Amino acid sequence: MLNLSGAVIRSIQQRADESPRIKITRRHSEELMRYSQEFGDLRAEVFSCRAQGMNELEVLAETHSVFMRCGGTASRFEVTWSDQKDHQKLSEFKPGWIVFTPASSSVRMIKKDKGDYRYMSVYVPPGTLAQLNDDKLDASHLALPPQAGPCSAELSRVLLAMKDEMDNPGPVGDLYRTTLAVQLLIRLVRSTCNLTLPPAKGGLPAWRLRRVLEMLEADLTAAPSVSQLACVAGLSPAHFCTAFKQSTGYSPHRYLLNRRVAYAKELMADRRLSLTEIALSCGFGSPSQFATTFRRIDGVTPSAYRRSS
């Protein structure tokens, strides 16, 4: 039993979604508002909720599901997938961060909220990935593992564009929504920082990789040594470096730089922040180091990227 002293506690609210393939169970929080929209074969929903203290959300869906926090930062965030087999714990869960759950898996999120908050969910039927098939990709061989935390700036943009269309629909809506659905499918496949193809033979097992990524994502301004990361993975530094690159396609240092740049892109949406403030917030030692790294990874300078976004 959760200790909810001082919190507004509601009785368990359990319901089946309009689609019988989706079941949502909410505990100790109040749903204030909910609206949905079809995006081609995908379905998106926006929820507005209220909670004071620890609360839970459980979802069982036959589709892949993407949950994005839209407002209010939660603390003491824990997420468990598929009967305790996969587990992740974060000290906080911020707007723009996501939880991805593969099809036919259950997910349980426990978190601490204060007051009103919003989140968005998108349900993706596995068969829709076949739209991306070509001579280099067979969607039937994709393995999209459960993940929680920051997502790529590109994936975040598509999700926010979907939410904006729901809040402020415009002309040629059907075509625009179908286009956004295809973009989301592409980003789910290509956002390798969050959703990856099966690791190459000899790479890190999923549980070891998850431990290492949790350490890297916990504080992007920190720079754990290879020895520290290898210790978390339970491997020698040499073995760890080889296995990590086989699993992610990057060295630990390059992976961290990629995540810093992705986080910087998210911060650039706030025009009140200067590029110097963003550079320091993302763990770069100076604006010049930030600009050099950003250009090497993204192909443009931070100022040029901000002007175009």
C-alpha positions in Angstrom: 0.0 0.0 0.0 1.4 3.4 -1.0 2.0 5.9 1.8 -0.1 8.9 0.6 -0.2 11.0 3.8 -1.5 14.5 3.0 -2.4 13.5 -0.6 -5.8 13.6 -2.2 -6.6 9.9 -2.6 -9.2 8.8 -5.0 -10.6 5.3 -5.2 -9.3 3.2 -8.0 -10.6 4.3 -11.4 -10.4 1.5 -14.0 -12.0 1.6 -17.4 -11.6 0.2 -20.9 -10.7 2.6 -23.6 -13.0 3.2 -26.5 -10.8 0.7 -28.3 -11.0 -2.8 -26.6 -7.3 -3.2 -27.3 -6.3 -0.6 -24.8 -6.9 -0.8 -21.0 -6.0 2.0 -18.6 -6.0 1.8 -14.9 -5.4 5.0 -12.9 -4.9 5.1 -9.1 -4.8 8.1 -6.7 -5.2 10.7 -9.4 -8.1 12.5 -11.0 -8.6 12.7 -14.7 -9.9 16.3 -15.4 -10.0 16.2 -19.2 -9.3 13.9 -22.1 -9.6 14.2 -25.9 -8.4 12.2 -28.8 -7.7 12.4 -32.5 -6.9 9.9 -35.3 -3.6 10.3 -37.2 -4.0 7.9 -40.1 -3.9 4.5 -38.4 -2.5 6.0 -35.2 -4.5 7.3 -32.4 -3.4 10.2 -30.1 -4.9 11.3 -26.8 -4.2 14.2 -24.4 -5.0 13.9 -20.7 -5.2 16.5 -18.1 -5.0 15.1 -14.6 -4.6 16.2 -10.9 -2.8 14.5 -8.1 -1.2 15.4 -4.8 1.5 12.8 -3.9 2.2 9.3 -5.2 0.0 8.0 -8.0 0.0 5.2 -10.5 -0.9 4.6 -14.1 -1.1 1.2 -15.7 -1.6 0.6 -19.4 -2.1 -2.6 -21.4 -2.2 -2.2 -25.2 -1.9 -4.4 -28.2 -0.2 -1.4 -29.9 3.1 0.2 -29.3 2.5 3.2 -27.0 4.3 6.5 -26.6 3.6 8.6 -23.5 5.0 12.1 -23.4 4.8 14.4 -20.4 3.4 17.8 -21.6 3.3 19.8 -18.4 4.5 19.6 -14.8 7.6 17.7 -13.6 7.0 14.5 -11.7 9.5 13.2 -9.1 10.4 9.7 -7.8 9.4 8.3 -11.2 9.5 4.5 -11.5 8.3 2.5 -14.6 8.0 -1.3 -14.8 7.2 -3.2 -18.0 5.8 -6.7 -18.5 5.6 -8.3 -15.0 8.8 -6.9 -13.5 11.1 -8.0 -16.3 12.1 -4.5 -17.2 12.4 -1.7 -14.7 13.7 1.9 -14.8 13.9 4.5 -12.0 14.4 8.3 -12.5 14.6 11.0 -9.9 12.4 13.2 -12.0 10.3 13.1 -15.2 10.2 16.3 -17.2 7.9 17.8 -19.9 9.1 16.4 -23.3 10.3 13.1 -21.8 8.6 9.9 -22.9 7.9 6.4 -21.9 7.8 3.9 -24.8 6.2 0.5 -24.4 6.3 -2.2 -27.1 3.1 -3.8 -28.4 1.3 -6.3 -26.2 3.2 -5.3 -23.1 1.9 -3.8 -19.9 3.5 -0.8 -18.3 3.1 0.5 -14.7 4.3 4.0 -13.8 4.5 5.2 -10.2 5.4 8.9 -9.7 4.9 11.8 -7.4 2.9 14.8 -8.7 1.8 18.0 -7.2 -1.3 19.6 -8.6 -2.3 19.6 -12.3 -0.3 18.0 -15.0 -0.8 16.9 -18.7 0.5 14.1 -20.8 0.0 12.8 -24.3 -0.3 9.2 -25.5 0.1 7.9 -29.1 -0.9 4.3 -29.9 0.9 2.8 -32.9 -0.4 -0.5 -34.4 2.7 -2.7 -35.1 1.6 -3.3 -38.7 1.8 0.4 -39.5 5.6 0.1 -39.5 5.4 -1.9 -42.7 4.8 1.4 -44.5 8.5 2.0 -44.1 9.6 -1.2 -45.7 12.2 -1.0 -48.5 15.1 -3.0 -49.7 17.1 -2.1 -46.6 14.4 -2.4 -43.9 12.0 -5.1 -42.9 9.7 -3.9 -40.1 9.1 -7.5 -39.0 12.7 -7.7 -37.8 12.6 -4.4 -35.8 12.9 -4.8 -32.0 11.7 -1.7 -30.2 12.7 -2.0 -26.5 10.9 -0.3 -23.6 12.5 3.0 -22.7 11.9 6.0 -20.4 13.5 9.4 -20.3 14.5 12.2 -22.7 13.8 11.5 -26.4 15.5 13.0 -29.5 14.5 16.5 -30.4 13.2 15.3 -33.7 10.8 12.8 -32.1 9.7 15.5 -29.6 8.9 17.9 -32.5 6.6 15.4 -34.2 4.8 14.6 -31.0 4.3 18.3 -30.2 3.1 19.0 -33.7 0.5 16.3 -33.3 -0.6 17.8 -30.0 -0.7 21.3 -31.6 -2.9 19.9 -34.4 -5.3 18.5 -31.8 -5.5 21.8 -30.0 -5.6 24.0 -33.1 -6.7 22.1 -36.1 -6.0 23.7 -39.5 -6.9 23.2 -43.2 -6.1 20.0 -45.1 -6.2 18.3 -41.7 -6.5 14.7 -42.9 -3.4 15.0 -45.1 -1.4 16.8 -42.4 -2.3 14.2 -39.8 -1.4 11.3 -42.1 1.9 13.0 -42.8 2.6 13.4 -39.1 1.8 9.8 -38.5 4.4 8.7 -41.1 6.9 11.1 -39.6 6.3 9.6 -36.2 6.9 6.1 -37.5 10.2 7.2 -39.1 11.4 8.9 -35.9 10.5 5.9 -33.8 12.8 3.8 -36.0 15.5 6.3 -36.4 15.7 7.7 -32.9 18.5 5.3 -31.8 19.2 7.2 -28.6 15.9 5.9 -27.3 14.7 3.1 -29.6 17.3 0.9 -31.1 17.6 -2.0 -33.6 18.7 -5.3 -32.0 22.3 -5.0 -30.7 24.9 -6.6 -32.9 26.3 -10.0 -31.9 28.7 -9.5 -29.0 27.0 -6.3 -27.8 25.8 -5.6 -24.3 22.8 -7.6 -23.0 19.7 -5.3 -22.6 20.0 -5.2 -18.8 23.6 -4.2 -18.8 23.0 -1.5 -21.5 20.1 -0.1 -19.5 22.2 0.3 -16.4 24.9 2.2 -18.4 22.4 4.4 -20.2 20.6 5.2 -16.9 24.0 6.4 -15.5 24.7 8.6 -18.5 21.1 10.0 -18.7 21.0 10.8 -15.0 23.1 13.9 -15.4 24.2 14.9 -18.9 26.6 17.5 -17.4 28.6 14.8 -15.7 31.2 12.7 -17.6 31.6 9.3 -16.0 34.9 7.7 -16.9 35.1 4.5 -19.0 36.1 2.6 -15.8 33.0 3.9 -13.9 30.7 2.9 -16.8 32.4 -0.5 -17.1 32.0 -1.1 -13.4 28.2 -0.5 -13.7 28.1 -2.9 -16.6 30.2 -5.4 -14.7 32.8 -5.7 -17.4 36.4 -4.8 -18.0 36.9 -1.4 -19.6 38.2 -2.9 -22.8 35.4 -5.4 -23.1 32.8 -2.7 -22.2 34.0 -0.2 -24.9 33.8 -2.8 -27.6 30.4 -4.1 -26.5 28.9 -0.6 -26.0 29.8 0.4 -29.5 28.4 -2.8 -30.9 25.1 -2.1 -29.1 24.7 1.6 -29.8 26.9 2.3 -32.8 28.9 4.9 -30.8 31.7 5.1 -28.2 30.5 6.1 -24.7 32.0 9.6 -25.2 30.3 10.1 -28.6 27.0 8.8 -27.2 27.1 11.3 -24.4 27.9 14.2 -26.8 25.0 13.1 -29.0 22.6 13.2 -26.0 24.0 16.6 -24.9 23.4 18.0 -28.4 19.8 16.5 -28.4 19.1 18.1 -25.0 20.5 21.4 -26.2 18.1 21.4 -29.1 15.2 21.0 -26.7 16.4 23.9 -24.6 16.7 26.1 -27.7 13.0 26.2 -28.0 13.0 28.5 -25.0 14.1 31.8 -26.6 14.8 33.3 -23.2 17.9 31.1 -22.8 21.1 32.3 -24.4 23.3 29.8 -26.2 25.9 30.3 -23.5 23.4 29.3 -20.8 22.4 26.3 -22.9 26.0 25.2 -23.5 26.7 25.2 -19.7 23.4 23.5 -18.9 24.3 20.7 -21.2 27.7 20.1 -19.8 29.9 21.9 -22.3 32.9 23.8 -20.9 32.5 26.9 -23.1 30.3 28.2 -25.9 33.1 27.5 -28.4 33.3 23.9 -27.4 29.5 23.7 -27.7 29.5 25.2 -31.2 32.3 23.0 -32.4 30.6 19.8 -31.1 27.2 20.8 -32.3 28.4 21.5 -35.8 30.4 18.3 -36.0 27.3 16.3 -35.0 24.5 18.2 -36.6 26.2 19.9 -39.6 25.2 23.4 -38.6 26.1 25.9 -35.8 23.8 26.2 -32.8 22.8 29.7 -33.9 21.9 28.6 -37.4 19.9 25.7 -36.0 18.0 28.0 -33.7 17.2 30.4 -36.5 15.8 27.6 -38.7 13.7 26.0 -36.0 
